[in-house]
Amino acid sequence: MPLAEGNKHDSKTVEEIIDKMEKAYGKTDRIWIMDRGMISKGNMEILKAEGRRYIIGTPKSQLKKFEQELLKEDWQKVYEGLEVKLCKDQGEVFILCRSSMRKEKDKGITERFIERIQEGLEKYQKQSKAGRIKNKNILERRIGRLLQRNQRASGLFEIKTESVEEGRLEIKWEIKKDMKEFSDITQGCYMLRSNITDWTGEELWRAYIQLTDAEEAFKIQKNDLQLRPVFHQKQHRVEAHILVCFLAMYYGRHFHRCVKEPA
């Protein structure tokens, strides 16, 4: 089966992949599992057409809709450090996921970006007071670039620039309390979306996590072993490379299962 061009964004390959898979193997009762980078409004319409079942990643911004559910304690434990919760909405289910390990990582990243923004603002504040930045538009552009470089925490800040005595500029900023509280609540949380309504939250999560396992296997091939299909110039060599990666992943999962569940 021909592969999609490597210079296409993932979201633009979905229709092509579905069409090729269904022509080659029929419209069997498969489940389409995709990460959030492959989803668009058009792709959602394609997935919903003809009763296709799906489990997909969802942008973290949509957690706001389920803020109250995040605060409740009725979570289902999948294993130590990971909990899930099902929320139904308009014929779909949203799987809220909460990871203690991921929480520590998210917290560290957010705090680092907050620190970078504050250091940058303090730097521009000193330059403005010393008269080295006198043009308000220039100052605001620099602040804009600072926020762009640290987008993970940019929405937490309320920033104002104003002129003071002797034509000097002053920066005033504060961290938005409500946004910071929501950021703290959602650290370690992510959300999946599915139209499979008769599975438990754990079953949906375990099905989706197979995508992560596959991505990790290919990541090892690319990074640790430095085997990248982009180095191949011919279609049949790319396909052969992917076949070897797939077989390696299959045997790895098989051996893992044998160790975990010995006969």
N, C-alpha and C positions, 0 to 999 in steps of 0.2 A: 504494500500500500504506500503510495507516494507520501512523503513527509511535507509538512507546511514549511514555507520559507522561513529562514532563521531571522530575517529582518522585520518580521511582523510582531506587533504587540500581542501578548497572549489573548487579550479580550477580542481580537479580530480573527482568531483562529477557531473559535468555538463552533460556529456554524459549519465551517469546513470539516472539522474533526467529526462532528455528529453525523454529517452527511456521509462521509467516507466510512465510518464505523457501521452505520446502519445499512449501507449498500453492500458492504463486505460480509457482515455477520447477521443482518436482519434486525428487526426492531424487537429484540428479545427483552425480557423483563429486567434490564440492567439498571444500575443506579449510577448517575453521573455525579462524580465527586470532583469539585474544583475549589481552588483557593480564591480569595476575594479579588485578586488581580485579574481574573478572567471574567469578572461579572460586569455587565452593563445592562441598561434597561432593555435593549434589544435582545441580548443573550438570555435574559430572564424570560422574555416572551417565547423564545425558541425552546427553552427547557420546559416551559409549561404547556407548550403545544403537544397535542397527541398523547397526553398523559405520561410524559417522561418523568421519572422519579429522580430526585436530586438531593444532595447534601452539599452545601457550599459555605465557604467562609464569608463573613459579613464585616463591613467596616466598623471599627471600634466606636465611631461616632454614633452609631445607631443604638449603642447601649443606653443612651440617654432616655430612650423610650421605656426602658425597663429598670429605671433607677430604683423604684420602690421594691421591685423583686430582688434586686441585688442586696438590699438591706435586710431582707427576711432570712430566717435561719433554716428553711425547709429545703436544704440542698441534699442531693443524693451523692454519697461517697463512692467514687469509682475505685480509687486506691489512696493510700496515704499521701496527702498533699494535693489531691485533685478532686473537685466536686463539680457536679453538673445539675442543671435545673431546666425543666421544660416549661415554656410559655407558649400558649396557642394564640394565634391572631389571624383572622380572616382566612381560614383554611390551611394555614401553614403552622409549623412549629418552629420556635426559636430556642436553640439550645444554649443557655448561658453556661459558661465554663469558668472555673476559678482555680488557678494553680498557685500554690504557695511559693514554689520555686520561681515561677514567672513573676510573681508579685515583687520579690526582692530585686529581680533584674530590672523591672519597670521602674521601681522606686529609685534605684541608683541612676538610671538613665535620666529620669525626669529631674532629679535633684542636680545632676551635672549640667543639664541645659538651663535650669533656672540660675545656677551660679554663673554660667557663661553670659547670660543676658544681663544680669545685675552688674557683672564686672565691666561689660561693654558700656552700659548706661552710665556707670560711674566714671569711666574713662571719657566719654563724650561730655559729661557734666563738667569735669575739670577743664577740658579743652574750651568749652563754651564760656566758663567763668573767666578763663585767662584771655579770652578774646580771640582765640585761634579759630573758632568757628563762629562767624557772624551772620551767615546766611541761613535763615530758617529752613528753606527748602533743602539745602545741602545736609543740614543736621537731620531732617526727617528721612531723607534718602538713606543716610548712614544707619539710622535706627531701623529702617525697613529691611536693609540688607542683614543687619544683626539678627532680626527676628526670623528672617528667611533661613539663615544658617542654623537656627535653633528652633525649628518649627515644632518640635515635640513639646515645648513649653511656651511658645509664643502666645497662645490663646489665654494664658493665665495672667497676662500683664495688661494693665490699663496705663497707657503712657500719654503724656501731654507735653508739648513744647510751647513755651511762651517767651515773649520779650520782656526784659526787666530794665532797670535803670542803665543809662549809658550805652544803650543799644545791645547789651549783652543778652544771651539766650539762657534759658533755664529749662531743665528737664524735670518733670515730676512723674513719678510712677508708683504704682502699688500693685500687689498681687490680688486678683479678684477672689474674694473669699469663697463664693459659691462655686466657681470654676475649680479652685484648688481642692475643695471638699469633694467634688465629683471626680476629680483626677485621683484623689486618694482612694475613693471607693472602688474605682474601676481598675486600679493597679492589679495586675495578675489575672484580669478578666478578659475574655474574648467571647465571640458569639458565632454560632453556626445557624444555618437556615435550611429547612427541609420541608417537603410536602409529604413526607412519610409520617403519617399520624398514628400508626399502630405499633411503633417501636418505643422503647424506653429511651431516656436521655443517654444512658450508658451505652446502649446498642448503637445509637446514632453517632455518639462520640467515637466509639471503637471503629466503626466503619470509616469515619472521616480520617481518623489518625493514620490509616493505611497510606493516605496521600503523603503525610509527613514522613512515614517510613520510607516510601519510594523516593521522595526528594532527598532524604538523608543518604540513601544508598548511592544515588547519582552524584551527590555532593562529594562523597568520599572518592568516587571514581575520578571526578574532575579535579579536586583539590589535592587530596593525599597522593593519589596515584598519577596525577597529571595526565589523565587520559581524556582528552576533550575532542568531541566529534567535529568541532569547528576546524580542526587541523586537517580533516579529510576533505578532499576536493570533489570526490565522485559519489553519486547517490548510493551505489551498492556498498561502498565502504562505510558510509554513514550508517546505513541499515545494519551492516555487519557489526559495527561498533555498538549500536544500541542493543542488538541481540545478545552480545557478550555481556553487556551491563545487566540486561534483564535476567539472563541465566545466573549470573553471579548473585544478583539480589534474591532470586528464587531459592538457590541453594543456601544462601545465608539465612533466610527465613526458615527454611526446612531444618537446618542444623539447630537453630535457636529453639524451634519447637521441640525437637528431639531432646535437647538438654532440659527444657522446661517441663516437658511431659514425657519422661522416659517410659518405655513399654513395660 
